[in-house]
Amino acid sequence: MSELEQSADSRRRLVVAAVELVLEHFEECSGLRDVYAYLTPGAVADRAGLSRALIYHHWGNVESNDRPAAFASFLEAVSDEIWSLSADPEDLTELARLLPDNQSDLIRVLTAFELHRVTHSEGPLWRASEVMVLHGVQPAGDADEVIARLAGLYHVVLDKLDREPVPPLVAEDLALAVSCVFGGFATQAFATPHRSWVTYDWTPQVEPEASEPDWTLLAITVESMVVHMTRPRS
């Protein structure tokens, strides 16, 4: 392995080790605390099986030798990795292609899938990214790009339903609005899980004959948003 390859490999191992420690921390549903307070150079280096000096070497300024600044730069790289993992909608976009073709059933199934995802398999990742937001830690890249990536799911869903956003709204606006609703419901699901999965014998405004009578409050909310934010494609 060349020196350049070794450098890239050690950088990647350090970032991956830090992300593993972050997710393990939030797997335990710890109380709110300063972001990365538990993430020390020594803990990261031990997990990666490398010297902590490599953190300062890769992310520091050789001339200034400012170790706190170097570790802060490293944490920015860790934040970017977490944002990338939490914002990638590729699996959801593929799921959208397999969903029912009518609006009400699609929303009912998709909201159940999403709520289960953020409260179970991806719960630690979701909690980590939410705490980052609360503490003002934003991705170094363009935040609009993250929303644009999420909008890919909604483009597929709207094509499937033959609907379009009501101007001047666009798919990115729908993605942002629905993401905010999901975030709020996911937070509440951790506080009162017994309420989040309660179902209602509720009749949707669109295609009521195609729907099953087991709607969660999240599904009802999202269906109402889609009805008012979109229209049949002209």
C-alpha positions as CSV (number, residue, x, y, z in Angstrom):
1,M,0.0,0.0,0.0
2,S,1.4,3.4,-1.0
3,E,1.9,6.2,1.5
4,L,-1.1,8.0,-0.1
5,E,-3.3,4.9,0.2
6,Q,-2.2,4.4,3.8
7,S,-3.1,8.0,4.6
8,A,-6.6,7.6,3.1
9,D,-7.1,4.3,4.8
10,S,-6.2,5.6,8.3
11,R,-8.4,8.7,7.8
12,R,-11.4,6.5,6.8
13,R,-10.8,4.1,9.7
14,L,-10.8,7.0,12.2
15,V,-14.0,8.4,10.9
16,V,-15.7,5.0,10.8
17,A,-14.6,4.3,14.4
18,A,-16.0,7.6,15.6
19,V,-19.4,7.0,13.9
20,E,-19.5,3.5,15.5
21,L,-19.0,5.1,18.9
22,V,-21.7,7.8,18.2
23,L,-24.2,5.1,17.3
24,E,-23.4,2.9,20.2
25,H,-23.9,6.0,22.5
26,F,-27.3,6.7,21.1
27,E,-28.3,3.0,21.0
28,E,-28.5,3.4,24.8
29,C,-30.9,6.3,24.5
30,S,-28.7,8.5,26.7
31,G,-30.0,11.8,27.9
32,L,-29.3,15.0,26.0
33,R,-25.7,16.2,26.4
34,D,-23.2,18.1,24.4
35,V,-22.6,16.6,21.0
36,Y,-19.6,14.2,21.1
37,A,-18.7,15.0,24.7
38,Y,-18.0,11.2,25.1
39,L,-16.0,11.1,21.8
40,T,-12.4,11.6,22.8
41,P,-9.3,11.3,20.6
42,G,-8.2,8.3,22.7
43,A,-11.5,6.5,22.4
44,V,-11.6,7.0,18.6
45,A,-7.9,5.9,18.2
46,D,-8.5,2.8,20.4
47,R,-11.5,1.8,18.4
48,A,-9.7,2.3,15.1
49,G,-6.6,0.5,16.3
50,L,-4.4,3.5,15.4
51,S,-2.4,6.2,17.1
52,R,-4.3,9.3,18.2
53,A,-1.5,11.4,16.7
54,L,-2.9,10.5,13.3
55,I,-6.0,12.6,14.0
56,Y,-3.9,15.7,14.5
57,H,-1.8,14.7,11.5
58,H,-4.7,14.3,9.1
59,W,-6.9,17.1,10.3
60,G,-4.5,19.6,11.8
61,N,-2.2,22.4,10.7
62,V,1.4,21.3,11.0
63,E,2.6,24.9,11.5
64,S,0.2,25.8,14.3
65,N,0.1,22.4,16.0
66,D,-3.4,23.4,17.4
67,R,-4.7,20.1,18.6
68,P,-8.2,21.3,19.7
69,A,-8.7,22.8,16.2
70,A,-7.5,19.6,14.6
71,F,-10.0,17.5,16.6
72,A,-12.8,20.0,15.8
73,S,-12.0,19.5,12.1
74,F,-12.1,15.8,12.6
75,L,-15.6,16.1,14.3
76,E,-16.8,18.0,11.2
77,A,-15.8,15.0,9.1
78,V,-17.7,12.7,11.5
79,S,-20.7,15.0,11.3
80,D,-20.7,14.9,7.5
81,E,-20.5,11.1,7.6
82,I,-23.5,10.9,9.9
83,W,-25.5,13.3,7.8
84,S,-24.7,11.3,4.7
85,L,-25.9,8.1,6.3
86,S,-29.1,9.7,7.6
87,A,-30.0,11.6,4.5
88,D,-29.5,9.0,1.8
89,P,-32.9,8.1,0.5
90,E,-31.9,5.4,-2.0
91,D,-33.5,2.5,-0.1
92,L,-36.7,4.5,0.3
93,T,-36.8,5.4,-3.3
94,E,-36.6,1.8,-4.2
95,L,-39.3,1.0,-1.7
96,A,-41.6,3.7,-3.3
97,R,-41.6,1.8,-6.5
98,L,-43.0,-1.3,-4.7
99,L,-45.8,0.6,-2.9
100,P,-49.5,0.6,-3.7
101,D,-50.6,2.8,-6.6
102,N,-53.4,4.5,-4.8
103,Q,-52.7,7.5,-2.6
104,S,-54.3,6.5,0.6
105,D,-52.9,3.0,0.8
106,L,-49.5,4.2,-0.3
107,I,-49.4,6.9,2.5
108,R,-50.6,4.4,5.1
109,V,-47.9,1.9,4.3
110,L,-45.1,4.3,3.8
111,T,-45.7,6.2,7.0
112,A,-45.7,3.0,9.0
113,F,-42.5,1.9,7.4
114,E,-40.8,5.2,8.1
115,L,-41.9,5.5,11.7
116,H,-40.7,1.9,12.4
117,R,-37.4,2.7,10.6
118,V,-36.5,5.8,12.7
119,T,-37.7,4.2,16.0
120,H,-36.1,0.8,15.5
121,S,-33.3,-0.1,13.0
122,E,-32.1,3.4,12.4
123,G,-33.1,4.9,15.8
124,P,-29.5,5.6,17.0
125,L,-28.6,7.3,13.7
126,W,-31.8,9.4,13.7
127,R,-31.2,10.4,17.4
128,A,-27.6,11.3,16.7
129,S,-28.5,13.6,13.7
130,E,-31.3,15.2,15.6
131,V,-29.0,16.1,18.6
132,M,-26.5,17.5,16.1
133,V,-29.2,19.9,14.9
134,L,-30.2,20.9,18.4
135,H,-26.6,21.9,19.1
136,G,-26.1,23.8,15.8
137,V,-24.0,21.2,14.1
138,Q,-24.8,21.4,10.4
139,P,-23.2,19.5,7.5
140,A,-20.4,21.2,5.7
141,G,-22.0,20.7,2.4
142,D,-25.0,22.6,1.0
143,A,-28.1,21.8,3.2
144,D,-30.2,22.4,0.1
145,E,-28.5,19.4,-1.5
146,V,-29.6,17.2,1.4
147,I,-33.3,18.2,0.8
148,A,-32.9,17.7,-2.9
149,R,-31.7,14.1,-2.3
150,L,-34.7,13.5,-0.1
151,A,-37.0,14.9,-2.7
152,G,-36.0,12.0,-5.0
153,L,-38.4,9.8,-2.9
154,Y,-41.2,12.3,-3.4
155,H,-40.6,12.5,-7.2
156,V,-41.1,8.7,-7.4
157,V,-44.2,8.8,-5.2
158,L,-45.8,11.7,-7.0
159,D,-45.1,10.0,-10.4
160,K,-46.8,6.9,-9.0
161,L,-49.8,8.8,-7.9
162,D,-49.9,11.0,-11.1
163,R,-49.9,14.1,-8.9
164,E,-47.8,17.3,-8.7
165,P,-47.1,19.9,-6.1
166,V,-49.5,22.9,-6.2
167,P,-47.5,25.9,-7.5
168,P,-45.4,27.6,-6.3
169,L,-44.6,24.5,-4.3
170,V,-42.1,21.9,-5.6
171,A,-41.2,18.4,-4.5
172,E,-38.4,19.8,-2.3
173,D,-41.0,21.7,-0.3
174,L,-43.1,18.6,0.2
175,A,-40.0,16.6,1.2
176,L,-39.1,19.3,3.8
177,A,-42.6,19.6,5.2
178,V,-43.1,15.8,5.5
179,S,-39.6,15.4,7.0
180,C,-40.5,17.9,9.7
181,V,-43.7,16.0,10.5
182,F,-41.8,12.7,10.6
183,G,-39.2,14.2,13.0
184,G,-41.9,15.4,15.4
185,F,-43.7,12.1,15.4
186,A,-40.5,10.2,15.8
187,T,-39.5,12.3,18.9
188,Q,-43.0,11.7,20.4
189,A,-42.7,8.0,19.6
190,F,-39.8,7.7,22.0
191,A,-41.7,9.6,24.7
192,T,-45.1,7.9,24.3
193,P,-44.7,4.8,22.1
194,H,-48.1,3.5,23.1
195,R,-49.7,6.5,21.5
196,S,-47.7,6.5,18.2
197,W,-49.0,3.2,17.0
198,V,-52.7,3.6,17.9
199,T,-54.8,3.1,14.8
200,Y,-58.1,4.8,13.9
201,D,-61.0,3.7,11.8
202,W,-60.6,6.8,9.6
203,T,-61.9,7.6,6.1
204,P,-59.4,9.4,3.9
205,Q,-60.4,12.2,1.6
206,V,-58.9,10.5,-1.5
207,E,-59.9,7.0,-2.6
208,P,-61.7,5.9,0.6
209,E,-62.9,2.7,-1.1
210,A,-59.2,1.6,-1.5
211,S,-58.1,2.0,2.0
212,E,-58.0,-0.2,5.1
213,P,-59.4,1.2,8.4
214,D,-56.2,1.2,10.3
215,W,-54.7,4.7,10.1
216,T,-52.1,6.0,12.6
217,L,-52.2,9.7,13.5
218,L,-49.0,10.1,11.5
219,A,-50.6,8.7,8.4
220,I,-53.7,10.9,8.8
221,T,-51.5,14.0,9.1
222,V,-49.3,13.1,6.1
223,E,-52.4,12.3,3.9
224,S,-53.9,15.6,4.8
225,M,-50.7,17.4,3.8
226,V,-50.5,15.6,0.5
227,V,-54.1,16.4,-0.3
228,H,-53.6,20.1,0.2
229,M,-50.0,20.4,-1.1
230,T,-50.5,18.5,-4.3
231,R,-53.0,18.1,-7.1
232,P,-53.8,15.7,-10.0
233,R,-51.2,16.2,-12.7
234,S,-52.6,18.3,-15.6
